[in-house]
Amino acid sequence: MMKGELEALGEESDGLESVSKIQTHILNLTKGQVNIMDSADSTKFRDYYDILKDVSEVWDDLEQTERADLLETMFGKNRGNQGAAVIQAFQSGQVQKAYEATLNAEGSAQQEQDRWMQSMEAKIQQFRSQFQELSNTALNSDFLKGAIDSGTGLLNILTQIIDVGGGIPTLLTAIGGVKLFKNLDLFY
């Protein structure tokens, strides 16, 4: 993180050091027990959960001054108390329990979702959803727009025939004439 970004977050940026210096400092404070970099790829950080878990395991072996220095290095000057609370939560097992519960909840939530998807209510909701999608597609389609435009045009023609031709008797005569021609097979 750049010095300006840290200051924008309200963190102190005095003595900002390189990652390798921070890595070495944490290794020294934890007596070589906690490495923040991945052993398989030294250009990548380890998972923060694993780093904090390792810190919690050596926490009781550290002097008070080492703890304070480690908290400031890992969490900054303004977040040390929160960092200490997280480490204590790791030591008590609360974080691990929450993590395991989250992993187990994912599987049970999926099972519950699968059961619900087989229920009648779910099937009805799926049907409604599909019908709405079909309706939206049909209402937005050029076919339906064309059919509406054609219907509007037909109504306009009928209105003009009635206005010009003297009303409904003329229209009925025109329809009867079309029917007569159809019966005589002139259109087929």
N, C-alpha and C positions, 0 to 999 in steps of 0.2 A: 504494500500500500504506500502511496506517495505521501510525503510530509504534509502537503496541502490537504489531502483527503482526510488524514488523521485529525488535523486541526479543525476541519469542517465538521467532524463528528464530535468535537469537544474533547478530543484526546490530546495528551501532551505528545510533542514530537521531538523534544530535546533528546539527543543521544540516540536517534534512530539508527539502528544498526542493520547490517546485511543479514540475510537468512542464515548463512553459514555461521555468523557470530552468535546469533540467537540459538541456533542448534547446539553449538558448542557450549554456550552458557547454560542451557537447560540440562545438557548431559553432565556438565560439571556440578550443577546444583543438586542433581538427583544421583550423584555418584555413579554415573554411567548407566543408569537404569532406564531412562526415558529418552528416546530419540524421536524427534518430530518428523524426520524424513523417512520415507519408505526404503526399506533395506533392498528391495528388488529394483527400485528405480529412484536413485538419489535426487532426481529432479522433481519428485512429487512428494507432497506431504502425506503422512499417515492419516488415517481416519481420525477425526478429532475425538470421537467416542473412545477409541483405543488409547489415544494419548492421555486423556483425562483418567481413564481407568488405571493406566500405568502410574500416573502421578499419585492417584489415591492409594495405591499399594505401597508406595515409598514415603508417603506424607508423614507418617508417624516417626520415621527415622531421621527426618530433617530437623535442623535447629530452627528456632523461631525466626532468626534473621534470614535463613535460607528459604523458609516458607514465604516470607514477605517479598523477598527478591523474586522468587519463582512466580508468585501471584502477579506482581507488577510486570514481569516479562511476558507472561502469558495473557493477562487480561487488561493490562494498562493500569495507570494510576487511579482512574476513576471507577474501575470495575473489579477491584481486588476482592471486596466483600462478596460480590456475587460469585466470583470464581471460587472463593473458599466454601461457599454454600454448595456449589456444584460438586466440589471434591468431597465434602462431607456426605452429600447424597450418594455419591459413588461408594464411599466407605460403608455406609449403612445398608447398601444393597437396594435402595429405592430406585435408582436409575436403572439398574439391571432388571428389576421386577417390572418397571414400566416398559422397558424395551421388550422384554419377553411377552408381556401382555399385548403389546402392539403387534408383535409378530404372530401371536396366536389369534388375535382378534381379526387379523386379515383373512385367515383361513375360515374362521367361523362366520365372518360376515359374508364371505363368498358362498358358503354353504347355505346360509339363510337366504341370500339373493337367489340362488339356484332353486330352492324350494318355492319361494314366492313366484318365480317366473313360471312355474308349473301350475299355479293356482288359477281358478276361474277369473278372479279379479284381474290378475296380470294379463290373461288372455284377452279379456274385454278391453283393457287399456291398450294393449298392443293393437287390437282391431281398430279402436277409435283413432289411435295415432296414425295408423296406416290409412284410414279413411280420410283423416284431415290432410295428410300428405297428398293423397290422390286428389282431393278437392282443391287444394291449393295449386297443384300442378295443372289440373283441368281448367281452373279459373284463370290461371296465368297463361294458358296455352293459346297459340294462334288459332287452333281449331275452334275452340269455344268462342273466341273473339270474332272469328269469321262467321260462325253460325249466328251469333247475335247481330252482326252487321247485316247478314242476309235477311234475317227475320225483320229487322228494322226497315230494310229496303222493300221487302214484300209488303209490310204494313203501309209504307209510304205510297206504293203503287196502288194498293187497294183504296187508300184514302183519296187519291187523285181520281181513280175510276168512279168512285161514289160521288165526288164533288162535280166532276165533269159530266158523267153519264146520267145524272139524275137520281142517284141514290141506290138503294138496295135492290129494287127490281132489276136494274141494269146489271148489277153484280150477279144476281141469281141467274139471269139469262146467260151471262158469260160463263158461269160455272156449268150450267146445263148444257151449253154448246160444247164445252170441253168434254163433258161426260158423253155426249152423243158421239163425238168424233172418236173417243176412246172405245166405245162399244162397237163402232164400225171398223175398228182396228186400223185407223188411218195413222195413228202415231207409232204403231209397231210394225 
